[in-house]
Amino acid sequence: MAVLMAVPETADAVTCNGKVVGVRPASQYNHASGRGYLAVRAGAGGGYQQLGEVYRGDIVAVYARHGKWFEVACVQGLCTNPLWGPAYPSGWVHGNYLSLAAACR
C-alpha cells in the first residue's frame, strides 16, 4: 500500500522524492495491457495523453500535487532507459502508486 504524505498543491521546485510502488514488475511488462509500468501523463487525470512510463522501484522527483495526482520527473531507475517512450519522462502520475519520502511536507 502506498504511503502518501501531504505535498503542497503547487510548487516551483522539487518538493521531495518518491518511489514507484504497487505496479507489476517490469519482467511482466506489456504496454498494450498496461502491465508492468505506471503511465506518465500530460495532465492530472487518466484522460490525458500518455507521455512516458515509470516502473516499480523507480525514483521520481515530485514537483506538485493536484488532488490524487502528482507532477513528477524520473530521477533514477529503469525510467532512465524505458521500455517505451522518452528517457527521464516528466508529467503526472496517480498517487496510489507513489511512496513519498519522509521529507515530503
C-alpha positions, 0 to 999 in steps of 0.5 A: 500500500502506498504511503502518501504524505501531504505535498503542497498543491503547487510548487516551483521546485522539487518538493521531495522524492518518491518511489514507484510502488504497487505496479507489476514488475517490469519482467511482466511488462506489456504496454498494450495491457498496461502491465508492468509500468505506471503511465506518465501523463500530460495532465492530472487525470487518466484522460490525458495523453500518455507521455512516458512510463515509470516502473516499480522501484523507480525514483521520481522527483515530485514537483506538485500535487493536484488532488490524487495526482502528482507532477513528477520527473524520473530521477533514477531507475529503469525510467532512465532507459524505458521500455517505451517512450522518452528517457527521464519522462516528466508529467503526472502520475496517480498517487496510489502508486507513489511512496513519498519520502519522509521529507515530503511536507 
